[in-house]
Structure formats: structure tokens, C-alpha cells
Amino acid sequence: MKYNPNEIEAKWQKYWAENQTFAAKNNSEKPKHYVLDMFPYPSGAGLHVGHPLGYIASDVYSRFKRHQGFNVLHPMGYDSFGLPAEQYAIQTGQRPEDTTRVNIDGGVDKEGKQIAGYRKQLDKIGFSFDWGREVRTSNPDYYKHTQWIFIQLFNSWYCKKQGQAFDISELVTVFEESGNALVEAVCDDNVAIFTADEWTSYSEDQKEKILLQYRLTYLAETEVNWCPGLGTVLANDEIVNGVSERGGFPVIRKKMTQWSMRISAYAERLLEGLNNIDWSESIKESQRNWIGKSVGALVTFNVKNHDEVIEVFTTRPDTIFGVTFMTLAPEHDLVTKITTPEQKEAVEAYIEKTAKRSERERMADVKTISGAFTGAYAEHPFTKEPIPVWIGDYVLAGYGTGAVMAVPCGDERDYAFANFFKGQNGMQEIKNIFANVDISEAAYGSKDNVEIANSDFLNRLNYKEATQKAIAELEKLGQGKGKTNYRLRDAVFSRQRYWGEPFPVYYVNGLPKMIDTQHLPIILPEVEKYLPTEDGLPPLGNAAVWAWDTKQNKVVNTDLVDNVSIFPLELNTMPGWAGSSWYWMRYMDAHNENEFASKEALAYWENVDLYIGGSEHATGHLLYSRFWNKFLKDKGLAPTEEPFKKLINQGMILGTTAYVYRLEGTNTFVSKNKIEGQNVQPIRVDVHFVNSSDELNIEKFKAWREDFNTAEFIFDENGKYIVGREVEKMSKSYYNVVTPDDICAEYGADTLRLYEMFLGPLEQAKPWNTAGISGVFGFLKKLWRLYFDDNGLIVNDEEPTKDNLKSLHKTIKKVAEDIENFSFNTSVSQFMICVNELSSQNCHSRAILEPLAILVSPYAPHIAEELWSQLGYTTSISDVAFPVFEEKHLVETNKEYPVSFNGKMRFTIELPLDLTKEQIEEIVMKDERTQKHLDGRTPNKVIIVPGKIINLVG
């Protein structure tokens, strides 16, 4: 009976689907365990072998936990809104909802492309997902709840005093009773103070404008990354080297009125929460740096000959007497107000130039020094000396106040800037305010061993003393105060795109109004074009039916807007991270039509026990989802402060690219081992044209591209064309993609699963090498032969030997420990060792092979199910208890001693380990082989080391 993986795997995948084998229960006596994968964006390219790595790891762990008696929730869905589908729609004229559906379910798109479909690809790999809970963020029954959460954020404010969010109605009550003077809230800067009487006298529109300054989601003019080529705003993580990650289009900084989320309100809680979760230190550090907590002072500098003031946040108020110039971000509001006519042209040119650089690029570029003098001067708060005001792109408008008091003697960037512009436009000599410190070559940035000098009342004080004294004196002047600042900025929540969640918002007199939650979802309308309108409005500006009728409470034709009872709807859509910021909760209760999840389901599952996904989401999804979870906790909806207890970032599976080498200026290709000394151009070639010996299939290559039809070749000594190899990112554009479908078809899903786990530690990057697959396939065939020969099942009821039990229990111990430690690659090695040992022992004992099938089940579930069935069981192996490790089977009771005569080993003898020296000597001396070697002689000495050696001397 031969091992036929395709037949076996189809059989058991069908069985699991029909019997809903992996459906989790929301009320179970078993302990719960929630295992989650970061859900995929379903592109038309489908899965390559790198994508399932994390899913296989989470599936191994989920199956193991079921064997341990847990009620496991292991769901899957699709992050199906996003820019790629919209761009594809623009290029091909297809509706994003159609291409997204085909990408998930498979089929042929309108371009005639055959799409494999994510769902079918995932099913072929044999994952134990609870498909009954599948979610798609682009389905109205899902984004209905995303819209509802947005409304909750709009209707909430954050109280600093109590450290949590409350309903906006409570804030209105405070305003009505006592105004806002004593309100400690996270809100816009420079909110005007008003009394209760003044609040009562305000119009409804005035009140709404004020409340927008406090709401957790609000409209404001914001500096954004605008990509003209894509016609939309991009997040920082969607920009690489100043251009859009998708398409490579230039990105500029631009001010736009946008929806924003007040994530900054949660900065301290986001920091504190990192102490209570089991995440890698590198991810935690990424978030700490992104949040960027710093303690210092807010200092106000008056601008000479202006009513304006420059506010600066500094972590070093002790260095205030070292200020020699000030730098504003080019986008700072004051720049246009204070720039002198003489400097206007230079300043405007510099602003235009820097608008083309992303914030990330500006932060990373520490070598380029550039700036422009505004012509204005600020006034030192203590000395009243004039301080020249410059602009420079190393200062960011969104960080701190967008202004820097430059102390070159204590900061490397300020030092470089001052030296670069030395002697120009009022740039002063660098002041040294540190005693006994040489700054002739570099700034002194340390706070340690600082003694302040040349600083009036701060002289001879250390860093801590000088900081406290400086803040106290600034407060006396009314020009400063102590402050804790965060780098974390409010998150822009608008996108000028079509394929995203519509906002449940309409506008009355230009002010946003929320649609009542009972009328959700507000469904994305159809549009003819997915590009911005001719006058620059977002794609929804093309919608013919996109206005809100407040009497009928429904969406109606746009041309019916009368601003009396029918009003315009929001034209922007939500960003890609909207739907992914709460999806783990929807899995808990995926079919609840009235709530995003019931209180009972939330209370049972609480949060995710294990989350597996890419580290690239450290400061995007992982930060936003923690923010939303904390907000929902404040509202009494989420049961825990943190959404994900343990996080593992899987490494990347890299491709092995194949290269051919074309002689420059010709169509002749030179074999890799013949290129030395030749002027050649390396060209990537489809890896499917290359065999495991790196030999190129010439005919396939020539047929691949028209310009290769007439190619000529210089072969190696064996008459073959050998390609070059290089490990790179697996990418369609590198022609090095290997699909799981191909591997499953040829070797089976169990081979793919085992091989991906065997490649190396889960968190590390590792290259894919298809040649290694055959070894794992051979292992599964060898495992099969323990149970079957050509005539059928050969498992018997014989008592297992000590060696059988030792091999089994070594494996039980190792596999259980490895899975708990996520060391999956060493588990696979142990399986191979165990099967080799049992084969050598000619073991076919049921007492050994039944538990072995369970051990293998998390990794190779199809073959395990088949073995279990062939052993006579009628139910799935998936819930069978994991074998119990028994230490006694690993305890050595006997020892095989080498028996030597005058140091030369002559034979071995197996003896119990608990024998004394005397007992060992007696047994050895009576052995026939000893008597034969002694030939009647008596040894001079018998050396015995229990457990090690026996040596007869003389």
C-alpha cells in the first residue's frame, strides 16, 4: 500500500469541511486558546511559498493546543480594502469589489487572467481554520461595525485627570455648568477659554466647532504626504525613499483638511502597556521610539517687531543660555508671517524644495545640511538678545512645536548647521555653556558630568539642578513651563480613495454630522471612474448617488442636495488600517448582526493568546490596533487593555533568483562558469526554466521572450548552460516565485508544511530551495512504511521494546517542548531521528505507532488522519489527547561495557547500572569470553569504573 498524498489530502480536507472539525465554540467547558494570524490582503498574484510560513506555524500550535484539551479559536479572513485593488481598477476598468472577490474565491477576471484564489490555496495546505467565522473587511456587514466604532470615537473625549475616554455628552454638561477653564482634556492646542454663560450663548455651529477640538476623531488642517500620481494621501509606512511604495510616484508634503484620530491621547498608556505583553524587545523598542516620550519644558520666545511668539519644546532647558539661533520647520505657520521681504524669495524656494522630501527621508538624512534665513529675530527670554530665525528641513512640523531652540554646543545637528552657515545672515558664533568641555571639534550631547557655565543664574549647577532652576525662572517670566512631550502624532484617518470604508458622515453648514447608527451601513456607491474628479475631489466626487436625505434616512442622488433636508456626504474614505484595527474581536462573534461582538463572546475569548505576523507592522497596525482596543476598553466594550498577549514575528522566506549572463551588445549568453573576464549583463530568468543542478532549459528560455528567440549560447565543458544564483526577496518581478500549489501537487501539503518548518528558526529569514523538498517527502514515505507494506497494514499488538519506548518518549518530550518554545525546525529533525530509529528497530507496535501519529499530526495532519483511520478509529485525530511523556523510559538501566585486556577492547557486555564493582568483577570473571582470553592466567589487576570501563591488566 503506497503513500499517495494527493488522494489522502483531498479526502481529509473534504472531511474537515463537511464535519466542521475545527469550529470553535463560544461556550465550552474547555479552557480557551485564541491563535491569530495577521490576515492577508488578497492580491491577484496569489500566495507564494513565503506567505504560508506564519500560517503553518500558527496551525501547528493550534492543533497542538487542541491535543492538549483547549477550545481553540483559529480563524482566517481578508483585509480586503486597499489601494492595490483600486489601482488595478483604474488600469483595467474593473470594479474593485469584483477583482477582490475573484482574488479570494478564484476564477477568471475580466482581463481573462486565471486567478487561483486565496481560499482554495489555503485549503490545499490543510489549515485548521474555523472558516465559519471568516471576515472580509470590504463586506458591508463587516464595515458597518467599523463605521459604528468611528461614530463612538467621534462622540468621545479623553480626560487627562482620569486617564480614559468618556462620552462627549459628559463634556457638554461640564461646559454648561462651569465652562472649560478647569477641563483637563487632550484637545487641540490654543483652545479658547470660555465660561458657562458664554457656552450657553454660542450658536449650535459654534458649539460644534469647539467640540471638534476635543473629539477623539476630528477634522483639522493637517500636513500630509500627498501623492499626485496616486491622487491620495499616504501613510509614512507607504513611502520609500521619498516615493510611493506602490508605483514609485513622488510624494510631497501638503496641507489638507483631514479626519484625524487622537491617538496621542493614549501615548502614555501605549507605552505602559508594553511592559505587560510578551512581545519581542525589538518590536517594543520600535513602538517606544515611535511614541517618543521626552520630559522637558515648553519655552516661549517673542519675535522682535511682531506680535507673534515661537513656542519650543526642549528636553534641555538647562542649556537655554547656549541658544544661538532658532530653526522652524519649513511648513511652520509662522514662516510666512515673519519672513522679511528681502528673504521671501529664498524662503519660498526652500519650502518648495523640501515639500518633495518625505518626513521619514528628512529624519533619516543626517548628512545633508540645508536651510534658509527668514530675516526675523526672536528675543532671548532672559538676556533679551536677538536670535536669528532660520528654517531647516531637519525640523518637522508635526514633532513638538515644529520649532527648535538651537544650542550648537550641545547638539550635533545644531552644531553642523551653525558651522555650515557660519558668518551668514546673522548666524552667531557657537556659545559654549559647559565648564571644562572642549567643543572645538564636536558638540557635547551628554547630560552626565555637566557643569553649566556662562549662563548667569545657572552657573556651576549640574544638569538636574539647572533644569529645575531654568523652568522655575521661565515660569516666573510667564515664558515657559515644565512639560512631557511625545513624538507620537495624531493619525491622519482620511484617504482620497474609492476602495475603502465610507465615513458615516454628512455635512451641514460645512460641519460634520454623524448618521444615526440604526441606519448603518452606509454602503460604498458605484462610480464610473476611480480617479479624482476634474476639480480634484476624491473619487467619490464622481458618485451620482451620494447625498444623505435626513427625512428618509437614506442615500439619494447627489443632484438633490438642497442643504435643507438633503446634505452632501463625506467624499473621503477610511484608511486601510481602519478594518484591521479591531478584526480579532469580530472573529469572536462573526455573525452578530446587531453588535460587533456580544459581551458574552468578548468575555469568553477576552483577547488573542498568540498572534503571528510580520514585523513590518510594528508602528502601523500593531500600534493602531492597541489604540482602538484601549478606547473600546474605556467604553466598556473590550474586556482587556491589550489585544495581543504574545506576538511572534515570522521571518521571511527568500527566493533563490536565477541569472543568465548576456555579452554586452550581443544576444549571446555565457554560462556562469565561463564569464570570468567577460563584459556581461546579468539578467533574471524564470526559476521554472532551471533544474536542481542549475541547468537552464534552453528551449523554454528562448520561447519566453521574443528578443530571446534568436539567442545564442556559450556552454560549459559539459555542453550545458549553468545559471548564476542569488538569494533575494521572493517577488514576481524577480521571476523567483514558487507557488505552494506546485509543491502540493507534486509532493503534497504535508511535505510543504514540514519543509517550511524545517527550513530554520521561525523568526529568521531563510532561503527557499526546492531541492530540499525531496528529503522531507522521503521522510514521510519512510514514516508510512512503519505502518504499511505492499500488502497493507502491518501494525501489530506486540509489546514494545525498551528501545522502542525510548525513541517514542524522547520524541514526545522534544516535540512538546519545541512547540511551546516555537522551535518547530528542531521538532522536524526529531521526527526524522525517531522514524530512523524505529525503522532500524523494525518496530510495528501499535503501542508506539498510535502515539507517533498524534505527535506528527500538528505538522502533517493529512497523513496523521489517514494513519489514525487505518488504525481503526472513526473520528478525527485532531482532538485526541497528546501523548504523555514518561521519564522512566529515558532512564538508562543497563550499560554496554567495553571489556579490555591490557587496554585493548576484546568484547562488550551489557550489565545493570546499579551493580557494585565487586558484582561486576564477579560476572566478568565468570564470562566464557574472559576465561578464553585469560587462558588460565590470573590478572594482576582488574580496573572497573561503574558505568564506564572494565579493564583486566596482566
C-alpha positions, -999 to +999 in steps of 0.1 A: +000+000+000+018+031-012+017+066+002-005+088-021-005+123-006-029+138-032-056+113-026-052+113+012-051+151+014-082+156-007-101+131+014-093+147+047-098+183+036-133+173+025-139+155+058-128+186+078-150+209+058-181+186+059-177+180+097-166+215+107-139+198+126-122+230+136-152+251+146-146+268+179-174+271+205-182+303+223-193+284+254-172+255+263-160+238+295-126+235+279-101+263+286-099+288+257-069+295+235-071+321+207-044+318+180-045+345+153-026+353+121-023+387+106-048+384+079-037+387+043-045+413+016-059+392-013-039+402-044-044+386-078-008+372-077-020+347-050+002+330-025+039+321-029+056+297-006+068+325+017+033+336+026+021+304+045+052+303+068+034+321+097+001+303+090+018+269+092+034+278+125+002+290+140-016+259+127+009+236+143+004+254+175-034+254+172-035+217+166-011+211+195-034+231+218-064+211+207-045+179+215-039+194+250-076+199+256-081+235+247-111+251+229-091+267+201-102+297+181-080+298+149-098+320+124-090+335+090-103+363+069-092+390+044-080+426+048-098+433+015-100+471+012-069+489+000-050+508-027-038+479-049-073+469-059-082+505-067-051+509-088-059+477-107-094+490-113-080+522-127-057+503-151-083+477-163-117+493-157-128+465-134-147+471-103-125+467-071-152+446-055-152+422-085-114+418-086-112+414-048-139+387-048-121+368-076-088+371-058-103+355-028-126+329-043-107+322-076-119+323-111-112+343-143-112+381-141-124+404-169-088+406-182-090+369-189-065+361-162-069+328-143-068+336-106-061+307-082-079+323-053-066+326-018-093+304-002-085+275-025-048+279-020-051+280+018-074+250+018-049+229-001-023+234+027-047+219+052-051+246+078-073+241+108-091+274+103-126+279+116-139+291+082-174+296+097-160+329+112-144+342+080-144+381+077-138+403+047-132+440+057-148+452+024-181+435+031-209+459+043-218+435+071-183+440+084-176+476+078-210+485+093-193+480+126-161+498+116-184+528+109-201+523+143-167+524+161-158+556+142-190+572+155-181+561+191-147+578+187-164+610+173-187+610+203-159+607+229-132+628+245-102+620+266-099+631+303-063+635+313-072+635+350-089+601+349-068+588+321-096+575+299-122+583+273-157+594+281-189+603+262-188+638+247-222+645+264-204+645+297-181+672+285-210+692+272-225+690+308-192+704+322-193+733+297-229+741+306-221+741+343-186+757+345-171+764+311-138+748+301-112+766+322-108+737+346-112+709+320-081+686+317-086+671+283-065+660+254-075+686+228-062+710+201-036+735+211-047+770+220-083+762+227-100+795+238-112+797+274-149+803+279-174+804+308-207+785+312-226+817+303-205+821+271-211+785+262-248+789+265-247+820+243-229+802+215-248+791+184-251+754+177-224+757+149-200+775+173-205+747+199-198+721+173-166+738+162-155+738+198-164+702+204-144+692+173-113+705+192-119+678+219-134+648+200-112+617+196-117+618+159-119+653+144-115+674+113-084+696+111-060+711+085-030+687+086+004+683+070+000+651+049+020+630+025+003+639-008+010+617-038-002+634-070+005+603-091-019+582-070-042+610-062-042+603-025-027+608+009-002+581+020+009+570+055+046+572+064+050+534+060+036+536+024+066+558+013+101+545+005+129+569-002+106+598-009+083+580-034+052+559-030+059+522-023+032+514-049+041+528-083+072+548-072+055+582-076+069+613-060+053+623-026+051+659-014+041+675+020+008+694+017-018+709+040-053+694+037-084+692+058-085+657+070-101+634+095-076+625+123-076+601+152-064+615+186-041+585+192-018+609+211-043+608+240-032+572+246+006+578+243+013+570+279-010+540+281+005+527+249+040+530+265+029+514+298+011+485+281+044+473+265+055+462+300+027+437+303+028+418+269+050+391+257+064+407+225+100+408+212+121+435+226+128+449+191+091+454+184+086+470+218+116+493+212+102+503+178+070+514+194+087+532+223+108+551+198+077+559+177+058+572+207+090+590+218+083+602+253+105+631+264+104+652+295+115+689+294+100+724+291+078+744+268+096+778+262+081+809+246+103+832+226+089+866+215+096+876+179+111+911+175+089+936+158+060+911+157+031+902+179+039+865+172+057+841+196+077+810+189+069+781+212+097+755+216+097+722+234+131+713+247+145+684+268+174+706+278+161+738+294+195+738+313+211+749+280+189+779+274+218+804+276+235+784+248+209+793+222+225+810+192+198+806+166+163+791+161+151+768+134+115+764+123+101+736+101+096+748+066+059+741+070+055+761+103+026+785+103+048+814+114+072+812+084+051+832+060+042+857+087+077+866+100+098+862+068+111+896+056+105+908+021+143+905+014+143+868+023+109+859+008+122+845-025+149+823-008+125+810+018+097+802-008+123+784-030+135+764+000+099+755+011+091+743-025+123+721-025+117+705+009+080+697+001+093+670-022+110+651+007+091+628+030+093+632+068+110+598+070+136+608+045+142+641+063+146+623+097+170+597+083+192+621+063+218+634+089+244+643+063+226+669+041+226+704+057+202+729+042+182+759+054+172+794+047+172+826+069+138+842+074+152+876+082+134+876+115+148+876+150+135+862+182+142+876+217+160+855+243+137+853+274+165+862+298+192+882+280+168+898+255+195+893+229+183+889+193+184+853+179+182+848+142+153+826+130+161+801+102+141+773+086+155+739+081+141+705+070+157+687+099+129+702+120+095+686+115+062+705+118+045+676+135+071+669+161+070+690+193+060+725+182+078+724+149+105+748+162+139+742+178+159+765+200+193+756+186+221+750+211+251+740+189+274+733+218+251+705+230+235+691+198+253+675+168+227+687+142+226+722+155+264+722+156+266+711+120+240+737+109+258+765+127+291+757+112+277+753+077+261+787+078+288+804+099+291+841+092+259+842+071+228+862+078+234+868+115+245+832+123+264+838+156+295+821+169+287+789+188+284+796+226+300+771+250+280+769+282+297+737+296+326+742+320+358+723+312+344+709+279+361+713+246+336+719+217+361+729+191+356+696+172+321+684+181+291+691+203+288+677+238+255+660+239+258+641+272+239+651+304+264+633+325+291+652+344+277+685+331+286+718+349+268+748+334+289+779+327+284+813+310+247+811+320+240+837+346+220+822+375+226+786+362+264+787+366+280+759+384+248+738+385+245+702+372+220+691+346+193+682+370+196+714+392+199+737+361+168+721+345+147+727+376+160+763+381+156+772+344+119+760+344+112+779+376+126+812+363+108+808+329+075+803+348+082+835+368+085+853+335+054+836+320+076+823+292+078+786+299+067+756+320+076+720+326+061+696+301+061+659+290+061+656+252+055+627+228+067+622+193+036+603+185+013+624+164-024+621+158-031+597+129-045+610+097-076+590+090-087+603+056-078+588+022-087+603-012-095+569-025-125+549-035-119+514-022-122+519+015-149+522+042-172+552+036-174+576+065-209+577+081-208+615+078-227+642+061-222+680+063-244+708+074-230+743+070-196+727+065-197+709+098-197+671+101-228+652+114-229+615+122-256+593+106-276+575+133-262+541+139-295+524+132-291+534+095-257+517+091-240+505+070-236+534+046-226+513+016-199+523-009-216+537-040-208+527-076-188+552-096-178+553-133-142+564-126-119+556-097-097+586-104-102+620-086-127+644-102-116+670-127-116+697-100-095+675-077-122+659-054-117+623-043-132+595-065-165+596-045-170+630-061-179+610-092-207+592-075-242+600-089-259+587-057-241+601-027-261+625-006-279+620+027-316+626+030-323+634+067-361+628+063-360+594+046-327+585+063-311+571+032-286+578+005-301+596-025-290+612-058-262+638-054-280+664-075-308+665-049-286+683-023-306+713-011-287+718+023-321+719+039-330+682+043-306+666+019-269+671+025-236+661+009-218+630+023-181+628+031-161+621-001-130+606+016-128+570+027-112+554+057-076+542+055-066+505+052-059+502+089-095+510+099-108+475+094-077+458+107-078+477+140-105+456+155-109+425+134-098+400+161-130+409+180-152+402+151-139+367+148-152+361+184-188+366+171-186+369+134-223+366+126-237+390+151-258+415+131-265+439+159-231+443+176-195+439+165-194+411+191-216+402+221-205+408+256-206+371+263-183+363+234-159+390+243-159+380+280-151+343+270-123+349+244-110+381+261-080+387+237-056+369+215-033+344+232-008+341+203-005+365+173+018+357+144+027+382+117+053+404+101+075+429+120+068+455+093+036+463+111+054+474+143+044+511+141+014+508+119-012+481+125+001+470+159+001+505+173-033+514+159-050+482+170-037+487+206-051+522+205-086+511+193-086+482+219-078+507+247-105+530+235-131+502+234-120+491+269-127+527+281-162+524+266-168+491+284-167+471+252-133+454+251-126+432+281-088+437+283-064+466+279-042+449+254-054+429+223-025+405+218-008+387+248+020+371+228+034+382+195+058+363+172+072+379+140+080+352+115+110+357+093+108+360+055+113+331+031+136+344+005+137+333-032+167+319-050+169+340-081+184+326-113+206+348-135+217+344-171+246+364-185+244+383-218+276+395-235+273+433-237+260+445-271+250+410-283+223+384-279+248+357-268+245+342-233+276+329-214+274+300-189+281+311-153+315+292-152+326+309-184+320+346-176+353+354-159+370+383-178+339+388-200+318+420-201+284+406-193+250+419-182+232+397-156+195+392-164+170+375-141+153+344-156+123+324-145+134+298-120+110+273-135+133+271-165+161+259-143+166+224-127+181+214-094+215+213-110+212+250-120+210+239-157+189+262-179+162+247-202+173+264-234+141+258-254+118+273-226+141+303-223+141+311-260+103+308-261+099+330-230+106+364-247+106+375-283+140+391-280+154+357-268+141+337-298+174+342-316+197+339-285+230+321-289+248+303-260+283+297-248+281+264-229+304+249-202+327+219-208+297+196-204+277+213-231+253+228-205+243+263-197+246+269-159+228+299-144+240+320-115+221+320-082+214+348-057+192+349-026+168+378-028+133+387-018+107+364-034+090+385-059+070+382-091+093+408-107+124+387-099+109+356-115+118+336-084+083+329-071+075+293-062+038+287-055+025+263-028+001+249-054+030+234-074+046+219-043+013+205-030+006+189-064+039+172-067+047+163-031+017+170-010+007+196+016+022+177+045+056+178+028+053+216+022+043+221+059+071+200+073+097+216+049+087+252+057+090+244+095+123+225+088+140+254+070+151+271+102+140+291+132+106+307+127+118+343+134+148+342+110+149+348+072+158+318+052+162+310+015+139+286-003+155+257-020+131+234-038+158+207-040+154+202-002+118+192-006+126+156-017+143+148+015+112+157+036+090+138+011+113+108+016+108+111+054+070+109+050+073+078+029+096+062+055+070+071+082+043+054+061+064+022+058+063+018+096+026+012+092+022-004+058+039-027+033+028-035-002+000-058+012-015-033+036-014-025+074+015-042+093+008-027+127+007-054+154+000-057+191+034-068+202+048-054+234+072-025+226+109-030+234+128-006+257+144+009+227+110+015+210+098+032+241+129+053+245+127+065+209+090+074+213+093+092+247+124+112+235+102+124+207+072+132+230+094+153+252+112+171+224+081+179+203+061+192+233+089+214+244+097+226+209+061+236+201+058+255+233+091+273+225+081+277+188+113+258+178+095+240+150+125+232+129+141+210+157+108+191+161+110+180+124+146+169+130+134+148+159+107+132+139+133+121+113+156+107+141+127+088+156+115+073+124+150+062+115+154+046+149+120+028+148+128+016+113+161+002+124+144-015+153+118-030+129+091-016+151+055-021+141+040-020+176+006-003+180+017+010+214+044+030+197+028+039+163-005+052+177+011+080+198+036+087+170+007+095+146-006+120+172+028+136+176+031+141+138-005+154+135+001+191+141+028+192+114+015+167+089-022+165+096-034+146+065-011+116+068-018+115+106-056+114+100-051+086+074-029+066+098-054+071+126-082+060+104-063+029+092-056+020+128-093+016+132-106+049+146-137+065+132-132+101+145-106+127+137-072+126+153-074+164+159-089+162+194-071+131+207-051+138+238-014+145+233+008+116+244+022+119+280+059+119+284+072+093+309+107+100+322+113+063+332+117+053+295+147+076+292+164+064+323+192+041+314+190+009+335+217-011+316+251-002+303+270-019+275+306-021+289+337-025+267+358-052+283+395-046+276+426-067+283+457-046+288+439-016+273+427-034+242+389-039+239+380-075+231+343-077+236+313-059+252+289-070+279+256-055+289+251-051+327+227-033+350+239+001+361+232-005+398+258-032+402+288-027+426+324-031+414+326-064+432+294-077+414+307-065+380+341-082+386+324-115+396+302-115+365+330-106+341+355-132+355+329-159+351+322-150+315+333-176+290+350-149+268+371-137+297+382-172+305+392-178+269+413-146+268+430-153+301+438-189+291+442-199+328+461-168+339+451-146+368+451-109+360+474-087+382+447-060+384+411-056+375+401-019+369+364-011+370+348+023+367+310+017+371+291+030+341+323+034+321+351+008+317+363-027+326+400-034+321+419-065+331+457-059+334+485-086+333 
